[in-house]
Amino acid sequence: MNFFLIIIALFLLAVFSVPAFLFELTTLSYKKLNNWFLSIAISIDQFANVFCRHLLNRTLVKGGEHLFGNVDETISGVLGKNKRNRTLTKAGQFLSNLLDRIDKDHVIKSIEEDEK
């Protein structure tokens, strides 16, 4: 049953994404459009956190209590918790440092303490 929900969701995304994107581009002010882009980026990040959780847990953290897979958390937030706890692998440290170079202290700023 859940597999079919994924198929339906992907179908709806394929059908509506381009028209929705064009609609947003033509109707929103710059500030609202910028906020919309941020919301989309966070949504994609949360999706990737769930979709790739087993791979991310195996490659980016070592025995940490903060694992990937929470639907309300971003990859950056999980990296931040594990950076703070010193439970990142070398690959996790590399990705964390890369994100921090793009945006100073990005992974630490991305931590949401209310997400367990």
Biopython code that builds the backbone (N, CA, C, O; Angstrom):
import numpy as np
from Bio.PDB.StructureBuilder import StructureBuilder

atoms = [
    (1, "MET", "N", (0.815, -1.198, 0.000)),
    (1, "MET", "CA", (0.000, 0.000, 0.000)),
    (1, "MET", "C", (0.853, 1.255, 0.000)),
    (1, "MET", "O", (0.622, 2.162, -0.799)),
    (2, "ASN", "N", (1.852, 1.317, 0.902)),
    (2, "ASN", "CA", (2.700, 2.502, 0.968)),
    (2, "ASN", "C", (3.518, 2.701, -0.302)),
    (2, "ASN", "O", (3.815, 3.831, -0.688)),
    (3, "PHE", "N", (3.876, 1.601, -0.943)),
    (3, "PHE", "CA", (4.610, 1.698, -2.204)),
    (3, "PHE", "C", (3.779, 2.451, -3.238)),
    (3, "PHE", "O", (4.305, 3.284, -3.975)),
    (4, "PHE", "N", (2.484, 2.158, -3.291)),
    (4, "PHE", "CA", (1.619, 2.837, -4.255)),
    (4, "PHE", "C", (1.453, 4.320, -3.923)),
    (4, "PHE", "O", (1.278, 5.142, -4.822)),
    (5, "LEU", "N", (1.508, 4.656, -2.648)),
    (5, "LEU", "CA", (1.457, 6.067, -2.264)),
    (5, "LEU", "C", (2.681, 6.816, -2.793)),
    (5, "LEU", "O", (2.576, 7.971, -3.205)),
    (6, "ILE", "N", (3.835, 6.157, -2.781)),
    (6, "ILE", "CA", (5.038, 6.770, -3.348)),
    (6, "ILE", "C", (4.866, 6.989, -4.840)),
    (6, "ILE", "O", (5.212, 8.049, -5.361)),
    (7, "ILE", "N", (4.338, 6.001, -5.518)),
    (7, "ILE", "CA", (4.135, 6.107, -6.967)),
    (7, "ILE", "C", (3.176, 7.255, -7.279)),
    (7, "ILE", "O", (3.436, 8.043, -8.188)),
    (8, "ILE", "N", (2.089, 7.356, -6.550)),
    (8, "ILE", "CA", (1.114, 8.438, -6.762)),
    (8, "ILE", "C", (1.757, 9.793, -6.474)),
    (8, "ILE", "O", (1.575, 10.743, -7.235)),
    (9, "ALA", "N", (2.505, 9.882, -5.379)),
    (9, "ALA", "CA", (3.160, 11.148, -5.027)),
    (9, "ALA", "C", (4.157, 11.569, -6.105)),
    (9, "ALA", "O", (4.225, 12.747, -6.456)),
    (10, "LEU", "N", (4.927, 10.622, -6.630)),
    (10, "LEU", "CA", (5.878, 10.943, -7.696)),
    (10, "LEU", "C", (5.160, 11.367, -8.970)),
    (10, "LEU", "O", (5.609, 12.280, -9.662)),
    (11, "PHE", "N", (4.060, 10.715, -9.279)),
    (11, "PHE", "CA", (3.272, 11.083, -10.454)),
    (11, "PHE", "C", (2.741, 12.513, -10.309)),
    (11, "PHE", "O", (2.849, 13.314, -11.238)),
    (12, "LEU", "N", (2.172, 12.828, -9.151)),
    (12, "LEU", "CA", (1.641, 14.173, -8.929)),
    (12, "LEU", "C", (2.755, 15.224, -8.979)),
    (12, "LEU", "O", (2.555, 16.318, -9.507)),
    (13, "LEU", "N", (3.900, 14.897, -8.440)),
    (13, "LEU", "CA", (5.035, 15.817, -8.497)),
    (13, "LEU", "C", (5.444, 16.063, -9.948)),
    (13, "LEU", "O", (5.695, 17.203, -10.339)),
    (14, "ALA", "N", (5.512, 15.003, -10.740)),
    (14, "ALA", "CA", (5.901, 15.138, -12.141)),
    (14, "ALA", "C", (4.896, 15.984, -12.921)),
    (14, "ALA", "O", (5.285, 16.793, -13.763)),
    (15, "VAL", "N", (3.622, 15.803, -12.646)),
    (15, "VAL", "CA", (2.584, 16.530, -13.373)),
    (15, "VAL", "C", (2.529, 17.999, -12.975)),
    (15, "VAL", "O", (2.390, 18.872, -13.832)),
    (16, "PHE", "N", (2.637, 18.275, -11.673)),
    (16, "PHE", "CA", (2.392, 19.635, -11.203)),
    (16, "PHE", "C", (3.635, 20.486, -10.961)),
    (16, "PHE", "O", (3.509, 21.701, -10.810)),
    (17, "SER", "N", (4.817, 19.905, -10.918)),
    (17, "SER", "CA", (5.990, 20.681, -10.514)),
    (17, "SER", "C", (6.335, 21.817, -11.479)),
    (17, "SER", "O", (6.584, 22.936, -11.029)),
    (18, "VAL", "N", (6.356, 21.568, -12.773)),
    (18, "VAL", "CA", (6.706, 22.634, -13.716)),
    (18, "VAL", "C", (5.649, 23.738, -13.728)),
    (18, "VAL", "O", (6.006, 24.911, -13.622)),
    (19, "PRO", "N", (4.357, 23.404, -13.852)),
    (19, "PRO", "CA", (3.364, 24.491, -13.792)),
    (19, "PRO", "C", (3.396, 25.254, -12.467)),
    (19, "PRO", "O", (3.234, 26.474, -12.455)),
    (20, "ALA", "N", (3.599, 24.560, -11.369)),
    (20, "ALA", "CA", (3.651, 25.231, -10.065)),
    (20, "ALA", "C", (4.867, 26.146, -9.981)),
    (20, "ALA", "O", (4.770, 27.266, -9.479)),
    (21, "PHE", "N", (6.002, 25.675, -10.466)),
    (21, "PHE", "CA", (7.219, 26.488, -10.460)),
    (21, "PHE", "C", (7.016, 27.763, -11.276)),
    (21, "PHE", "O", (7.365, 28.854, -10.826)),
    (22, "LEU", "N", (6.456, 27.624, -12.467)),
    (22, "LEU", "CA", (6.213, 28.796, -13.319)),
    (22, "LEU", "C", (5.208, 29.748, -12.680)),
    (22, "LEU", "O", (5.365, 30.966, -12.758)),
    (23, "PHE", "N", (4.187, 29.197, -12.055)),
    (23, "PHE", "CA", (3.185, 30.020, -11.375)),
    (23, "PHE", "C", (3.830, 30.835, -10.263)),
    (23, "PHE", "O", (3.592, 32.037, -10.146)),
    (24, "GLU", "N", (4.652, 30.173, -9.443)),
    (24, "GLU", "CA", (5.312, 30.868, -8.335)),
    (24, "GLU", "C", (6.254, 31.950, -8.860)),
    (24, "GLU", "O", (6.292, 33.053, -8.314)),
    (25, "LEU", "N", (7.010, 31.646, -9.909)),
    (25, "LEU", "CA", (7.941, 32.623, -10.476)),
    (25, "LEU", "C", (7.234, 33.878, -10.972)),
    (25, "LEU", "O", (7.769, 34.982, -10.870)),
    (26, "THR", "N", (6.040, 33.704, -11.504)),
    (26, "THR", "CA", (5.346, 34.841, -12.111)),
    (26, "THR", "C", (4.406, 35.574, -11.168)),
    (26, "THR", "O", (3.942, 36.663, -11.506)),
    (27, "THR", "N", (4.110, 35.021, -10.004)),
    (27, "THR", "CA", (3.128, 35.665, -9.127)),
    (27, "THR", "C", (3.700, 36.164, -7.802)),
    (27, "THR", "O", (3.077, 37.005, -7.154)),
    (28, "LEU", "N", (4.842, 35.680, -7.387)),
    (28, "LEU", "CA", (5.372, 36.069, -6.079)),
    (28, "LEU", "C", (6.350, 37.232, -6.185)),
    (28, "LEU", "O", (7.049, 37.384, -7.187)),
    (29, "SER", "N", (6.389, 38.050, -5.138)),
    (29, "SER", "CA", (7.394, 39.107, -5.052)),
    (29, "SER", "C", (8.751, 38.453, -4.802)),
    (29, "SER", "O", (8.829, 37.268, -4.478)),
    (30, "TYR", "N", (9.812, 39.232, -4.956)),
    (30, "TYR", "CA", (11.164, 38.691, -4.760)),
    (30, "TYR", "C", (11.318, 38.099, -3.364)),
    (30, "TYR", "O", (11.844, 36.996, -3.217)),
    (31, "LYS", "N", (10.867, 38.817, -2.341)),
    (31, "LYS", "CA", (11.020, 38.339, -0.959)),
    (31, "LYS", "C", (10.246, 37.043, -0.743)),
    (31, "LYS", "O", (10.775, 36.102, -0.151)),
    (32, "LYS", "N", (9.006, 36.981, -1.212)),
    (32, "LYS", "CA", (8.211, 35.765, -1.043)),
    (32, "LYS", "C", (8.796, 34.621, -1.858)),
    (32, "LYS", "O", (8.779, 33.473, -1.415)),
    (33, "LEU", "N", (9.309, 34.922, -3.039)),
    (33, "LEU", "CA", (9.928, 33.896, -3.877)),
    (33, "LEU", "C", (11.178, 33.342, -3.201)),
    (33, "LEU", "O", (11.419, 32.135, -3.227)),
    (34, "ASN", "N", (11.970, 34.219, -2.598)),
    (34, "ASN", "CA", (13.162, 33.788, -1.882)),
    (34, "ASN", "C", (12.793, 32.874, -0.713)),
    (34, "ASN", "O", (13.463, 31.869, -0.477)),
    (35, "ASN", "N", (11.734, 33.218, 0.019)),
    (35, "ASN", "CA", (11.253, 32.369, 1.121)),
    (35, "ASN", "C", (10.746, 31.031, 0.593)),
    (35, "ASN", "O", (10.947, 29.994, 1.224)),
    (36, "TRP", "N", (10.094, 31.055, -0.558)),
    (36, "TRP", "CA", (9.590, 29.827, -1.175)),
    (36, "TRP", "C", (10.760, 28.919, -1.552)),
    (36, "TRP", "O", (10.717, 27.713, -1.310)),
    (37, "PHE", "N", (11.812, 29.504, -2.150)),
    (37, "PHE", "CA", (12.999, 28.718, -2.494)),
    (37, "PHE", "C", (13.606, 28.067, -1.246)),
    (37, "PHE", "O", (14.001, 26.902, -1.287)),
    (38, "LEU", "N", (13.683, 28.813, -0.139)),
    (38, "LEU", "CA", (14.221, 28.257, 1.098)),
    (38, "LEU", "C", (13.352, 27.107, 1.594)),
    (38, "LEU", "O", (13.875, 26.079, 2.025)),
    (39, "SER", "N", (12.045, 27.264, 1.540)),
    (39, "SER", "CA", (11.126, 26.197, 1.965)),
    (39, "SER", "C", (11.314, 24.941, 1.120)),
    (39, "SER", "O", (11.310, 23.827, 1.644)),
    (40, "ILE", "N", (11.477, 25.123, -0.180)),
    (40, "ILE", "CA", (11.691, 23.981, -1.080)),
    (40, "ILE", "C", (13.016, 23.303, -0.751)),
    (40, "ILE", "O", (13.086, 22.075, -0.712)),
    (41, "ALA", "N", (14.065, 24.085, -0.513)),
    (41, "ALA", "CA", (15.380, 23.510, -0.177)),
    (41, "ALA", "C", (15.301, 22.696, 1.108)),
    (41, "ALA", "O", (15.856, 21.600, 1.181)),
    (42, "ILE", "N", (14.615, 23.220, 2.121)),
    (42, "ILE", "CA", (14.476, 22.492, 3.385)),
    (42, "ILE", "C", (13.672, 21.211, 3.176)),
    (42, "ILE", "O", (14.010, 20.168, 3.735)),
    (43, "SER", "N", (12.616, 21.285, 2.379)),
    (43, "SER", "CA", (11.805, 20.094, 2.102)),
    (43, "SER", "C", (12.617, 19.002, 1.408)),
    (43, "SER", "O", (12.515, 17.825, 1.754)),
    (44, "ILE", "N", (13.417, 19.400, 0.436)),
    (44, "ILE", "CA", (14.256, 18.432, -0.276)),
    (44, "ILE", "C", (15.276, 17.826, 0.684)),
    (44, "ILE", "O", (15.534, 16.623, 0.653)),
    (45, "ASP", "N", (15.853, 18.670, 1.535)),
    (45, "ASP", "CA", (16.830, 18.208, 2.520)),
    (45, "ASP", "C", (16.203, 17.197, 3.480)),
    (45, "ASP", "O", (16.812, 16.169, 3.775)),
    (46, "GLN", "N", (14.995, 17.477, 3.968)),
    (46, "GLN", "CA", (14.309, 16.548, 4.866)),
    (46, "GLN", "C", (13.974, 15.243, 4.147)),
    (46, "GLN", "O", (14.089, 14.162, 4.724)),
    (47, "PHE", "N", (13.561, 15.349, 2.889)),
    (47, "PHE", "CA", (13.272, 14.154, 2.092)),
    (47, "PHE", "C", (14.528, 13.291, 1.953)),
    (47, "PHE", "O", (14.483, 12.078, 2.152)),
    (48, "ALA", "N", (15.646, 13.932, 1.608)),
    (48, "ALA", "CA", (16.895, 13.190, 1.434)),
    (48, "ALA", "C", (17.338, 12.552, 2.749)),
    (48, "ALA", "O", (17.902, 11.458, 2.748)),
    (49, "ASN", "N", (17.088, 13.227, 3.862)),
    (49, "ASN", "CA", (17.428, 12.680, 5.181)),
    (49, "ASN", "C", (16.702, 11.359, 5.419)),
    (49, "ASN", "O", (17.284, 10.427, 5.974)),
    (50, "VAL", "N", (15.456, 11.272, 5.011)),
    (50, "VAL", "CA", (14.681, 10.043, 5.184)),
    (50, "VAL", "C", (15.042, 9.017, 4.109)),
    (50, "VAL", "O", (15.292, 7.851, 4.414)),
    (51, "PHE", "N", (15.068, 9.455, 2.871)),
    (51, "PHE", "CA", (15.279, 8.554, 1.740)),
    (51, "PHE", "C", (16.648, 7.867, 1.802)),
    (51, "PHE", "O", (16.771, 6.692, 1.459)),
    (52, "CYS", "N", (17.660, 8.594, 2.236)),
    (52, "CYS", "CA", (19.038, 8.087, 2.234)),
    (52, "CYS", "C", (19.527, 7.691, 3.628)),
    (52, "CYS", "O", (20.730, 7.532, 3.833)),
    (53, "ARG", "N", (18.629, 7.532, 4.571)),
    (53, "ARG", "CA", (19.031, 7.372, 5.972)),
    (53, "ARG", "C", (20.007, 6.236, 6.227)),
    (53, "ARG", "O", (20.963, 6.411, 6.982)),
    (54, "HIS", "N", (19.795, 5.091, 5.627)),
    (54, "HIS", "CA", (20.681, 3.956, 5.901)),
    (54, "HIS", "C", (22.090, 4.216, 5.361)),
    (54, "HIS", "O", (23.080, 3.923, 6.031)),
    (55, "LEU", "N", (22.171, 4.757, 4.167)),
    (55, "LEU", "CA", (23.471, 5.090, 3.592)),
    (55, "LEU", "C", (24.156, 6.186, 4.411)),
    (55, "LEU", "O", (25.347, 6.085, 4.703)),
    (56, "LEU", "N", (23.418, 7.226, 4.783)),
    (56, "LEU", "CA", (24.002, 8.322, 5.560)),
    (56, "LEU", "C", (24.459, 7.841, 6.937)),
    (56, "LEU", "O", (25.533, 8.227, 7.400)),
    (57, "ASN", "N", (23.658, 7.006, 7.592)),
    (57, "ASN", "CA", (24.037, 6.486, 8.914)),
    (57, "ASN", "C", (25.296, 5.625, 8.838)),
    (57, "ASN", "O", (26.133, 5.653, 9.740)),
    (58, "ARG", "N", (25.416, 4.880, 7.778)),
    (58, "ARG", "CA", (26.572, 3.995, 7.645)),
    (58, "ARG", "C", (27.837, 4.762, 7.285)),
    (58, "ARG", "O", (28.930, 4.371, 7.696)),
    (59, "THR", "N", (27.709, 5.855, 6.522)),
    (59, "THR", "CA", (28.902, 6.525, 5.996)),
    (59, "THR", "C", (29.281, 7.817, 6.732)),
    (59, "THR", "O", (30.445, 8.216, 6.697)),
    (60, "LEU", "N", (28.331, 8.473, 7.393)),
    (60, "LEU", "CA", (28.626, 9.791, 7.956)),
    (60, "LEU", "C", (28.718, 9.840, 9.473)),
    (60, "LEU", "O", (29.299, 10.779, 10.018)),
    (61, "VAL", "N", (28.157, 8.851, 10.174)),
    (61, "VAL", "CA", (28.211, 8.861, 11.644)),
    (61, "VAL", "C", (28.755, 7.538, 12.157)),
    (61, "VAL", "O", (28.650, 6.497, 11.508)),
    (62, "LYS", "N", (29.343, 7.616, 13.350)),
    (62, "LYS", "CA", (29.877, 6.404, 13.977)),
    (62, "LYS", "C", (29.277, 6.262, 15.365)),
    (62, "LYS", "O", (29.678, 6.948, 16.306)),
    (63, "GLY", "N", (28.329, 5.378, 15.473)),
    (63, "GLY", "CA", (27.730, 5.063, 16.763)),
    (63, "GLY", "C", (27.078, 6.214, 17.487)),
    (63, "GLY", "O", (26.952, 6.181, 18.711)),
    (64, "GLY", "N", (26.667, 7.213, 16.774)),
    (64, "GLY", "CA", (26.040, 8.354, 17.431)),
    (64, "GLY", "C", (24.611, 8.057, 17.852)),
    (64, "GLY", "O", (23.973, 7.145, 17.325)),
    (65, "GLU", "N", (24.123, 8.821, 18.791)),
    (65, "GLU", "CA", (22.728, 8.669, 19.189)),
    (65, "GLU", "C", (21.812, 9.469, 18.269)),
    (65, "GLU", "O", (20.596, 9.276, 18.282)),
    (66, "HIS", "N", (22.386, 10.365, 17.472)),
    (66, "HIS", "CA", (21.600, 11.178, 16.545)),
    (66, "HIS", "C", (21.791, 10.619, 15.140)),
    (66, "HIS", "O", (22.804, 10.870, 14.488)),
    (67, "LEU", "N", (20.813, 9.868, 14.693)),
    (67, "LEU", "CA", (20.901, 9.210, 13.392)),
    (67, "LEU", "C", (20.001, 9.903, 12.375)),
    (67, "LEU", "O", (19.066, 10.618, 12.735)),
    (68, "PHE", "N", (20.298, 9.680, 11.120)),
    (68, "PHE", "CA", (19.494, 10.198, 10.021)),
    (68, "PHE", "C", (18.189, 9.419, 9.919)),
    (68, "PHE", "O", (18.121, 8.259, 10.323)),
    (69, "GLY", "N", (17.149, 10.058, 9.376)),
    (69, "GLY", "CA", (15.898, 9.371, 9.128)),
    (69, "GLY", "C", (14.669, 10.036, 9.709)),
    (69, "GLY", "O", (13.551, 9.661, 9.356)),
    (70, "ASN", "N", (14.836, 11.013, 10.592)),
    (70, "ASN", "CA", (13.690, 11.731, 11.161)),
    (70, "ASN", "C", (13.093, 12.641, 10.084)),
    (70, "ASN", "O", (13.808, 13.454, 9.500)),
    (71, "VAL", "N", (11.804, 12.512, 9.820)),
    (71, "VAL", "CA", (11.159, 13.271, 8.740)),
    (71, "VAL", "C", (11.153, 14.778, 8.982)),
    (71, "VAL", "O", (10.978, 15.549, 8.039)),
    (72, "ASP", "N", (11.337, 15.201, 10.206)),
    (72, "ASP", "CA", (11.312, 16.633, 10.521)),
    (72, "ASP", "C", (12.701, 17.244, 10.638)),
    (72, "ASP", "O", (12.833, 18.408, 11.017)),
    (73, "GLU", "N", (13.723, 16.487, 10.322)),
    (73, "GLU", "CA", (15.091, 16.977, 10.478)),
    (73, "GLU", "C", (15.788, 17.059, 9.130)),
    (73, "GLU", "O", (15.490, 16.294, 8.213)),
    (74, "THR", "N", (16.722, 18.000, 9.025)),
    (74, "THR", "CA", (17.530, 18.105, 7.811)),
    (74, "THR", "C", (18.839, 17.344, 7.999)),
    (74, "THR", "O", (19.240, 17.028, 9.119)),
    (75, "ILE", "N", (19.483, 17.062, 6.893)),
    (75, "ILE", "CA", (20.791, 16.413, 6.935)),
    (75, "ILE", "C", (21.762, 17.295, 7.715)),
    (75, "ILE", "O", (22.542, 16.798, 8.527)),
    (76, "SER", "N", (21.711, 18.595, 7.468)),
    (76, "SER", "CA", (22.613, 19.522, 8.159)),
    (76, "SER", "C", (22.415, 19.481, 9.673)),
    (76, "SER", "O", (23.386, 19.513, 10.429)),
    (77, "GLY", "N", (21.168, 19.410, 10.112)),
    (77, "GLY", "CA", (20.893, 19.360, 11.543)),
    (77, "GLY", "C", (21.461, 18.117, 12.201)),
    (77, "GLY", "O", (22.008, 18.187, 13.302)),
    (78, "VAL", "N", (21.334, 16.983, 11.532)),
    (78, "VAL", "CA", (21.885, 15.730, 12.070)),
    (78, "VAL", "C", (23.410, 15.802, 12.071)),
    (78, "VAL", "O", (24.057, 15.366, 13.023)),
    (79, "LEU", "N", (23.980, 16.356, 10.999)),
    (79, "LEU", "CA", (25.433, 16.531, 10.981)),
    (79, "LEU", "C", (25.879, 17.420, 12.136)),
    (79, "LEU", "O", (26.892, 17.147, 12.780)),
    (80, "GLY", "N", (25.119, 18.485, 12.397)),
    (80, "GLY", "CA", (25.462, 19.401, 13.482)),
    (80, "GLY", "C", (25.457, 18.721, 14.836)),
    (80, "GLY", "O", (26.368, 18.928, 15.638)),
    (81, "LYS", "N", (24.441, 17.910, 15.101)),
    (81, "LYS", "CA", (24.377, 17.189, 16.384)),
    (81, "LYS", "C", (25.549, 16.233, 16.531)),
    (81, "LYS", "O", (26.132, 16.109, 17.608)),
    (82, "ASN", "N", (25.888, 15.561, 15.442)),
    (82, "ASN", "CA", (27.001, 14.616, 15.505)),
    (82, "ASN", "C", (28.353, 15.324, 15.539)),
    (82, "ASN", "O", (29.306, 14.811, 16.125)),
    (83, "LYS", "N", (28.443, 16.495, 14.918)),
    (83, "LYS", "CA", (29.678, 17.275, 15.024)),
    (83, "LYS", "C", (29.882, 17.711, 16.474)),
    (83, "LYS", "O", (30.981, 17.600, 17.017)),
    (84, "ARG", "N", (28.825, 18.202, 17.084)),
    (84, "ARG", "CA", (28.877, 18.641, 18.482)),
    (84, "ARG", "C", (29.286, 17.481, 19.399)),
    (84, "ARG", "O", (30.017, 17.678, 20.369)),
    (85, "ASN", "N", (28.808, 16.272, 19.083)),
    (85, "ASN", "CA", (29.102, 15.099, 19.916)),
    (85, "ASN", "C", (30.351, 14.336, 19.471)),
    (85, "ASN", "O", (30.708, 13.315, 20.059)),
    (86, "ARG", "N", (31.002, 14.841, 18.436)),
    (86, "ARG", "CA", (32.220, 14.215, 17.903)),
    (86, "ARG", "C", (31.984, 12.768, 17.459)),
    (86, "ARG", "O", (32.793, 11.883, 17.740)),
    (87, "THR", "N", (30.876, 12.543, 16.771)),
    (87, "THR", "CA", (30.551, 11.202, 16.287)),
    (87, "THR", "C", (30.442, 11.159, 14.767)),
    (87, "THR", "O", (29.745, 10.304, 14.221)),
    (88, "LEU", "N", (31.125, 12.076, 14.080)),
    (88, "LEU", "CA", (31.148, 12.058, 12.623)),
    (88, "LEU", "C", (32.319, 11.209, 12.130)),
    (88, "LEU", "O", (33.397, 11.218, 12.724)),
    (89, "THR", "N", (32.098, 10.481, 11.047)),
    (89, "THR", "CA", (33.198, 9.789, 10.377)),
    (89, "THR", "C", (34.010, 10.837, 9.614)),
    (89, "THR", "O", (33.658, 12.016, 9.607)),
    (90, "LYS", "N", (35.078, 10.408, 8.984)),
    (90, "LYS", "CA", (35.866, 11.340, 8.163)),
    (90, "LYS", "C", (35.015, 11.912, 7.027)),
    (90, "LYS", "O", (35.125, 13.095, 6.704)),
    (91, "ALA", "N", (34.172, 11.081, 6.424)),
    (91, "ALA", "CA", (33.283, 11.566, 5.362)),
    (91, "ALA", "C", (32.278, 12.574, 5.926)),
    (91, "ALA", "O", (31.978, 13.580, 5.283)),
    (92, "GLY", "N", (31.766, 12.306, 7.116)),
    (92, "GLY", "CA", (30.849, 13.228, 7.769)),
    (92, "GLY", "C", (31.515, 14.546, 8.103)),
    (92, "GLY", "O", (30.914, 15.610, 7.954)),
    (93, "GLN", "N", (32.763, 14.476, 8.558)),
    (93, "GLN", "CA", (33.514, 15.692, 8.849)),
    (93, "GLN", "C", (33.758, 16.499, 7.583)),
    (93, "GLN", "O", (33.664, 17.727, 7.588)),
    (94, "PHE", "N", (34.072, 15.801, 6.501)),
    (94, "PHE", "CA", (34.297, 16.475, 5.224)),
    (94, "PHE", "C", (33.043, 17.218, 4.768)),
    (94, "PHE", "O", (33.109, 18.392, 4.406)),
    (95, "LEU", "N", (31.900, 16.528, 4.787)),
    (95, "LEU", "CA", (30.653, 17.158, 4.362)),
    (95, "LEU", "C", (30.278, 18.318, 5.277)),
    (95, "LEU", "O", (29.838, 19.367, 4.807)),
    (96, "SER", "N", (30.450, 18.132, 6.567)),
    (96, "SER", "CA", (30.164, 19.184, 7.536)),
    (96, "SER", "C", (31.043, 20.412, 7.280)),
    (96, "SER", "O", (30.550, 21.540, 7.284)),
    (97, "ASN", "N", (32.328, 20.195, 7.060)),
    (97, "ASN", "CA", (33.250, 21.301, 6.783)),
    (97, "ASN", "C", (32.904, 22.006, 5.475)),
    (97, "ASN", "O", (33.008, 23.229, 5.377)),
    (98, "LEU", "N", (32.495, 21.238, 4.477)),
    (98, "LEU", "CA", (32.092, 21.825, 3.197)),
    (98, "LEU", "C", (30.878, 22.743, 3.373)),
    (98, "LEU", "O", (30.860, 23.866, 2.869)),
    (99, "LEU", "N", (29.884, 22.260, 4.080)),
    (99, "LEU", "CA", (28.689, 23.078, 4.327)),
    (99, "LEU", "C", (29.021, 24.313, 5.163)),
    (99, "LEU", "O", (28.469, 25.390, 4.937)),
    (100, "ASP", "N", (29.920, 24.151, 6.123)),
    (100, "ASP", "CA", (30.329, 25.282, 6.967)),
    (100, "ASP", "C", (31.135, 26.315, 6.183)),
    (100, "ASP", "O", (31.135, 27.496, 6.530)),
    (101, "ARG", "N", (31.811, 25.882, 5.143)),
    (101, "ARG", "CA", (32.527, 26.829, 4.281)),
    (101, "ARG", "C", (31.562, 27.670, 3.458)),
    (101, "ARG", "O", (31.789, 28.860, 3.240)),
    (102, "ILE", "N", (30.487, 27.041, 3.005)),
    (102, "ILE", "CA", (29.481, 27.751, 2.207)),
    (102, "ILE", "C", (28.721, 28.738, 3.081)),
    (102, "ILE", "O", (28.437, 29.858, 2.658)),
    (103, "ASP", "N", (28.392, 28.322, 4.302)),
    (103, "ASP", "CA", (27.644, 29.143, 5.260)),
    (103, "ASP", "C", (28.278, 28.922, 6.628)),
    (103, "ASP", "O", (28.179, 27.829, 7.187)),
    (104, "LYS", "N", (28.926, 29.944, 7.171)),
    (104, "LYS", "CA", (29.677, 29.815, 8.432)),
    (104, "LYS", "C", (28.831, 29.148, 9.520)),
    (104, "LYS", "O", (27.714, 29.579, 9.805)),
    (105, "ASP", "N", (29.383, 28.092, 10.121)),
    (105, "ASP", "CA", (28.736, 27.330, 11.198)),
    (105, "ASP", "C", (27.366, 26.775, 10.801)),
    (105, "ASP", "O", (26.464, 26.670, 11.632)),
    (106, "HIS", "N", (27.222, 26.426, 9.529)),
    (106, "HIS", "CA", (25.929, 25.985, 8.998)),
    (106, "HIS", "C", (25.338, 24.809, 9.765)),
    (106, "HIS", "O", (24.166, 24.841, 10.140)),
    (107, "VAL", "N", (26.133, 23.776, 9.999)),
    (107, "VAL", "CA", (25.555, 22.568, 10.606)),
    (107, "VAL", "C", (25.164, 22.796, 12.062)),
    (107, "VAL", "O", (24.169, 22.237, 12.524)),
    (108, "ILE", "N", (25.914, 23.591, 12.779)),
    (108, "ILE", "CA", (25.557, 23.892, 14.168)),
    (108, "ILE", "C", (24.303, 24.763, 14.196)),
    (108, "ILE", "O", (23.416, 24.550, 15.023)),
    (109, "LYS", "N", (24.229, 25.743, 13.296)),
    (109, "LYS", "CA", (23.038, 26.608, 13.237)),
    (109, "LYS", "C", (21.792, 25.835, 12.792)),
    (109, "LYS", "O", (20.669, 26.270, 13.048)),
    (110, "SER", "N", (21.986, 24.699, 12.133)),
    (110, "SER", "CA", (20.861, 23.909, 11.630)),
    (110, "SER", "C", (20.260, 22.971, 12.673)),
    (110, "SER", "O", (19.219, 22.363, 12.425)),
    (111, "ILE", "N", (20.891, 22.846, 13.820)),
    (111, "ILE", "CA", (20.390, 21.944, 14.858)),
    (111, "ILE", "C", (19.042, 22.443, 15.356)),
    (111, "ILE", "O", (18.874, 23.619, 15.677)),
    (112, "GLU", "N", (18.095, 21.531, 15.412)),
    (112, "GLU", "CA", (16.790, 21.794, 16.040)),
    (112, "GLU", "C", (16.719, 20.894, 17.263)),
    (112, "GLU", "O", (16.529, 19.684, 17.139)),
    (113, "GLU", "N", (16.868, 21.475, 18.429)),
    (113, "GLU", "CA", (16.937, 20.690, 19.654)),
    (113, "GLU", "C", (15.642, 19.914, 19.935)),
    (113, "GLU", "O", (15.667, 18.893, 20.623)),
    (114, "ASP", "N", (14.526, 20.392, 19.410)),
    (114, "ASP", "CA", (13.259, 19.711, 19.672)),
    (114, "ASP", "C", (13.069, 18.463, 18.821)),
    (114, "ASP", "O", (12.107, 17.721, 19.018)),
    (115, "GLU", "N", (13.978, 18.223, 17.875)),
    (115, "GLU", "CA", (13.894, 17.031, 17.026)),
    (115, "GLU", "C", (14.801, 15.958, 17.615)),
    (115, "GLU", "O", (16.018, 16.137, 17.669)),
    (116, "LYS", "N", (14.227, 14.861, 18.050)),
    (116, "LYS", "CA", (15.014, 13.765, 18.649)),
    (116, "LYS", "C", (15.221, 12.669, 17.650)),
    (116, "LYS", "O", (15.857, 11.662, 17.962)),
]
sb = StructureBuilder()
sb.init_structure("model")
sb.init_model(0)
sb.init_chain("A")
sb.init_seg("    ")
for serial, (resi, resn, name, xyz) in enumerate(atoms, 1):
    if name == "N":
        sb.init_residue(resn, " ", resi, " ")
    sb.init_atom(name, np.array(xyz, "f"), 0.0, 1.0, " ", f" {name:<3s}", serial, name[0])
structure = sb.get_structure()
